[in-house]
Amino acid sequence: MDPGSGGPRLQAKAVFRAATIPTGTRLGVTALLGYPLPGDRITMTKHIHESHPDIVRRLKRAEGHLRRVIGMFDDGRSCLDLAQQLHAVEKAISEAKKALIHDHVDHCLDAATNGGAGKSTKNVVAEFKAISRYL
């Protein structure tokens, strides 16, 4: 038990890989953890669409909004104000995700079904099912 909390203590376990990183190098979580891990379905290839910069702008705007909402907690704002602003941040992120998925369906899957990617119909359907789980 966690002293004073009355609840069980949660423990997180992380596995880190040793790496030599030059001083001053800025790395994201992906680089630090050495993704993809063996057995991951995710592949690390450069895959950029025309819509990606717009989606990144949306996410950065949502990030700034979230930082302001955190400040609202520090300022002691009402629960109603906080809930309303958190809903707006959540909606902004959801819209960015929806734009990404729609772009994927419009470009990647459309190209694959028209013979552009050399994927079988079975693989295209499986990919569509996989990405549609995030809608």
DAFENPE-V791044 format. One line per field, one symbol per residue. phi: phi as a letter, one per 20 degrees, with the letter a starting at -180 (. if undefined). psi: psi as a letter, one per 40 degrees, with the letter a starting at -180 (. if undefined). Layout:
phi = ???
psi = ???
This chain:
phi = .egnemcfeecdccddefbecggnfeceggffemffegnfeedddfbcdffggffffgfffffffffffgffffemfffffffffffffgffffffffffffffffdffffffenfdmefgffffffffffffef
psi = ihhedeiihhhihihiihihhihehhiiddddefiiiheiehigihghidedddddddddddddddddddddddefiidddddddddddddddddddddddddddddddddddfedefiidddddddddddede.
